Amino acid sequence: MHTEKLPIWAKAIGYFFGAALLFIGGRFLIAPEIAERGFGLIYAQPNESFHYIKGIRDTTSGLFFLIFTLANWRNPLAALFLVGSLTPVCDMIIVLTSSSAVPNAAWIHGLTALTAWIAGYFLLRRKGE
């Protein structure tokens, strides 16, 4: 695959998203109740299935961000930011519409989506355009 050196800001955001998602995914796998509150929900259930699903999802996404950033894959990283922004948008909607939401917890999901949109836009935009 043709690679192009990523700007320093893109590397910083790509590595940050990757590391943050690995942390969040790991926290859902290791300390699910704490991670659940950080997500913005208080979800009473008989087992930890939701937590494990979320943990695996975030860990996988984090690895994609780290690999694409490390490989300098500009367009795939841009696509990952843009398509991946659906996840925090949906997470925000879930938190906003849940009766068991932690108050004021939806903002982090919205900020994450906004950051992903901005990063994706500027990665796809070329100099001089």
Phi and psi in degrees as a GROMACS rama.xvg file:
@    title "Ramachandran Plot"
@    xaxis  label "Phi"
@    yaxis  label "Psi"
@TYPE xy
-66.2077  129.554  HIS-2
-115.884  155.55  THR-3
-139.259  137.462  GLU-4
-59.2786  129.501  LYS-5
-78.9438  144.372  LEU-6
-63.8679  155.015  PRO-7
-59.0178  -36.5939  ILE-8
-64.5299  -37.4154  TRP-9
-69.0821  -40.1241  ALA-10
-62.2241  -43.7138  LYS-11
-61.2799  -46.9932  ALA-12
-69.1985  -41.0312  ILE-13
-61.429  -46.2322  GLY-14
-67.1997  -37.7912  TYR-15
-63.2988  -48.9228  PHE-16
-58.7562  -44.7629  PHE-17
-60.8175  -49.0899  GLY-18
-65.2249  -41.7776  ALA-19
-63.2227  -42.5969  ALA-20
-67.8777  -36.3282  LEU-21
-63.5711  -41.3688  LEU-22
-62.1405  -49.6398  PHE-23
-63.3156  -45.0445  ILE-24
-61.4823  -44.6973  GLY-25
-62.1483  -39.1616  GLY-26
-65.1381  -37.8541  ARG-27
-66.085  -30.6836  PHE-28
-81.5191  -32.8265  LEU-29
-97.613  -41.236  ILE-30
-131.586  70.6707  ALA-31
-60.0473  -38.6449  PRO-32
-67.4991  -38.7825  GLU-33
-66.1077  -44.1924  ILE-34
-63.3713  -37.7543  ALA-35
-59.5849  -45.0334  GLU-36
-65.7781  -38.612  ARG-37
-63.2423  -33.5034  GLY-38
-67.8843  -34.9866  PHE-39
118.12  12.8288  GLY-40
-127.753  153.744  LEU-41
-119.288  104.888  ILE-42
-118.728  96.7324  TYR-43
-76.462  123.824  ALA-44
-151.028  161.016  GLN-45
-75.1447  -14.1298  PRO-46
-148.57  -177.231  ASN-47
-100.235  20.8747  GLU-48
-57.2317  -46.5567  SER-49
-56.5769  -43.8416  PHE-50
-63.8099  -42.0573  HIS-51
-67.742  -39.6225  TYR-52
-60.9022  -47.5046  ILE-53
-64.9421  -40.5585  LYS-54
-61.9184  -44.6456  GLY-55
-65.8719  -43.1038  ILE-56
-58.3786  -48.6438  ARG-57
-70.2857  -37.3287  ASP-58
-63.4063  -44.9945  THR-59
-61.7533  -46.1568  THR-60
-61.2951  -42.0351  SER-61
-60.7607  -40.6278  GLY-62
-64.6756  -39.1703  LEU-63
-60.6102  -45.8719  PHE-64
-60.6975  -43.9511  PHE-65
-65.3426  -44.7799  LEU-66
-66.7529  -46.6185  ILE-67
-63.8348  -37.6961  PHE-68
-68.7945  -46.9664  THR-69
-60.2525  -36.9945  LEU-70
-82.3392  -3.00198  ALA-71
60.1047  35.6827  ASN-72
-86.4714  87.5866  TRP-73
-59.7174  -56.628  ARG-74
-66.0569  -44.4  ASN-75
-61.3723  -37.1575  PRO-76
-66.1596  -41.3623  LEU-77
-60.257  -45.3672  ALA-78
-62.9959  -39.5171  ALA-79
-63.1108  -42.9864  LEU-80
-59.8442  -48.036  PHE-81
-71.1982  -50.1316  LEU-82
-70.0605  -39.6418  VAL-83
-64.8595  -19.2789  GLY-84
-66.8089  -16.8709  SER-85
-60.8579  -33.2742  LEU-86
-63.1403  -54.4967  THR-87
-67.3537  -28.2915  PRO-88
-63.0583  -48.2384  VAL-89
-64.948  -39.4673  CYS-90
-60.4661  -41.0967  ASP-91
-63.504  -43.0706  MET-92
-62.8694  -41.1368  ILE-93
-61.2711  -45.964  ILE-94
-66.0135  -43.3128  VAL-95
-65.2671  -29.5313  LEU-96
-100.695  1.14529  THR-97
-87.9812  137.207  SER-98
-75.1675  -15.3008  SER-99
-108.814  29.7479  SER-100
-79.118  149.742  ALA-101
-75.8757  127.831  VAL-102
-55.5289  139.213  PRO-103
60.6773  27.4348  ASN-104
-93.7798  -11.7458  ALA-105
-73.5764  -21.546  ALA-106
-59.2804  -37.0385  TRP-107
-65.2267  -35.2505  ILE-108
-68.547  -42.2483  HIS-109
-64.4602  -41.7726  GLY-110
-64.5196  -38.1765  LEU-111
-62.9432  -45.7695  THR-112
-62.8568  -44.0178  ALA-113
-61.298  -44.0322  LEU-114
-61.5834  -41.8978  THR-115
-64.4367  -40.6755  ALA-116
-63.5655  -44.4347  TRP-117
-64.4353  -46.5249  ILE-118
-61.8952  -44.9485  ALA-119
-61.8242  -42.3006  GLY-120
-60.9684  -49.492  TYR-121
-72.0869  -25.7999  PHE-122
-70.5035  -36.1092  LEU-123
-77.6604  -26.9562  LEU-124
-76.905  134.98  ARG-125
-101.342  156.116  ARG-126
-57.4647  139.849  LYS-127
85.1369  -0.790306  GLY-128
